[in-house]
Amino acid sequence: MKKIIPTCLILVLTYLIPLYSAAGTMVVIINANNPITKLTKAEVKEYFLKKKTRWKTGKKVRSTDNQSNDSMRNSFNEKVLVFSGVELERYWLEQQYQKAQKPPTTLSSDTEALKFVGKFKGAIGFVDQSSVKGNSSVKTVFSVNY
């Protein structure tokens, strides 16, 4: 009996540690020249769903959809946009039909997202926090764990 408990504990930890370490922090980034310094979850949602299409400066918002990490993307959709993947697809189909509004620009990596947001003053995107270090062309305005 005494040998079974430590063995079970080791097995449980063996499976839990990888799950815990897989979690990370995603950050919402905007162009470094945008005067905004912080966004609320509600504001991030409005910009990504194109309910707000202009920054306070009048510059057009250019939102992006980072598809590089399914876990991060699903977490962003569920925690920030409060949509499942299917609900978000339906939302964009309705927007295209009703308002001729296109979904955010699709990007396939954090590197692409950093380049895009760094290039366009009105751009907004999300990436893993670790990819932002040392990049002076973007700034972080919101973060959430995934």
C-alpha distance (Angstrom), angle and dihedral (degrees) to the residues before:
residue distance angle dihedral
M1 . . .
K2 3.81 . .
K3 3.81 90.4 .
I4 3.81 93.9 48.6
I5 3.82 95.9 59.1
P6 3.85 96.6 54.8
T7 3.81 90.0 43.8
C8 3.81 91.5 51.8
L9 3.79 90.6 46.6
I10 3.80 91.5 52.4
L11 3.81 91.2 48.8
V12 3.82 92.3 49.8
L13 3.81 92.4 48.3
T14 3.80 91.0 46.7
Y15 3.80 89.3 60.6
L16 3.81 98.6 37.3
I17 3.81 99.9 48.9
P18 3.83 94.7 61.7
L19 3.82 89.9 48.0
Y20 3.79 91.6 51.1
S21 3.79 95.0 45.0
A22 3.82 91.3 49.8
A23 3.79 89.6 66.0
G24 3.76 117.5 93.9
T25 3.75 143.9 162.5
M26 3.76 122.6 -92.6
V27 3.77 120.4 -158.6
V28 3.77 132.2 -157.4
I29 3.78 109.7 -131.1
I30 3.78 134.1 -164.2
N31 3.78 132.9 -176.4
A32 3.81 111.7 -72.1
N33 3.83 90.4 -124.1
N34 3.80 93.1 58.9
P35 3.84 107.2 104.9
I36 3.84 92.4 -140.9
T37 3.81 110.7 109.2
K38 3.81 102.6 -179.5
L39 3.80 138.6 14.4
T40 3.78 131.2 -162.3
K41 3.79 121.8 -131.1
A42 3.83 88.8 -106.2
E43 3.81 91.8 53.1
V44 3.81 92.3 47.8
K45 3.80 89.0 51.9
E46 3.82 92.0 49.8
Y47 3.81 92.3 51.2
F48 3.81 95.5 45.6
L49 3.80 93.4 46.1
K50 3.82 89.3 45.6
K51 3.78 93.3 -122.2
K52 3.80 83.4 130.1
T53 3.77 110.4 40.6
R54 3.80 100.2 175.7
W55 3.79 134.1 52.3
K56 3.79 118.9 -126.7
T57 3.81 86.4 -96.9
G58 3.81 90.3 60.5
K59 3.81 93.0 -110.1
K60 3.83 114.8 140.0
V61 3.83 114.8 -105.1
R62 3.81 114.6 -122.1
S63 3.80 108.0 -167.3
T64 3.79 123.7 -167.6
D65 3.80 136.0 -155.8
N66 3.81 112.7 -142.0
Q67 3.80 108.9 -153.1
S68 3.80 97.0 175.9
N69 3.81 97.1 103.2
D70 3.82 120.8 33.8
S71 3.79 93.3 -162.0
M72 3.80 92.7 51.8
R73 3.81 93.9 42.8
N74 3.81 93.7 47.9
S75 3.77 90.2 47.5
F76 3.83 91.0 49.9
N77 3.79 91.0 49.7
E78 3.80 93.8 47.6
K79 3.82 101.4 36.6
V80 3.80 101.3 35.6
L81 3.80 107.6 21.6
V82 3.82 92.3 30.3
F83 3.80 92.3 -138.5
S84 3.78 133.0 118.5
G85 3.79 115.5 -130.7
V86 3.81 91.5 -99.6
E87 3.81 92.7 47.5
L88 3.80 90.9 50.3
E89 3.80 91.9 50.6
R90 3.82 89.4 50.5
Y91 3.82 90.6 48.1
W92 3.82 91.9 54.4
L93 3.81 92.9 45.7
E94 3.81 88.7 53.8
Q95 3.81 92.0 46.6
Q96 3.79 91.4 50.3
Y97 3.79 91.9 49.0
Q98 3.82 98.5 41.5
K99 3.81 102.6 34.2
A100 3.80 105.2 12.8
Q101 3.81 85.4 -118.6
K102 3.79 115.5 156.7
P103 3.82 122.6 -143.3
P104 3.82 119.1 -108.7
T105 3.79 119.3 -70.6
T106 3.81 108.7 -84.7
L107 3.80 116.4 -127.3
S108 3.79 126.3 -176.9
S109 3.80 102.6 -149.8
D110 3.78 145.7 24.1
T111 3.81 87.7 -112.0
E112 3.81 91.2 57.0
A113 3.81 90.8 46.9
L114 3.81 91.9 50.6
K115 3.82 91.5 49.1
F116 3.81 93.4 47.0
V117 3.80 95.4 46.6
G118 3.81 91.3 42.9
K119 3.81 91.0 52.4
F120 3.83 100.6 46.8
K121 3.81 119.7 56.5
G122 3.81 92.7 -150.8
A123 3.79 96.1 47.4
I124 3.80 126.8 120.4
G125 3.79 127.8 -177.1
F126 3.78 144.9 150.0
V127 3.79 129.8 -118.6
D128 3.77 140.5 160.2
Q129 3.80 109.0 -76.0
S130 3.80 92.2 -124.3
S131 3.82 91.9 63.5
V132 3.83 94.3 59.4
K133 3.81 97.4 64.1
G134 3.78 112.2 117.1
N135 3.81 94.8 7.4
S136 3.81 109.5 126.3
S137 3.82 95.8 178.6
V138 3.83 93.7 73.9
K139 3.78 138.3 39.9
T140 3.79 133.6 -154.2
V141 3.82 117.1 -116.2
F142 3.82 102.7 165.9
S143 3.80 137.8 14.6
V144 3.80 138.5 -168.0
N145 3.80 134.4 174.3
Y146 3.79 120.2 -112.8
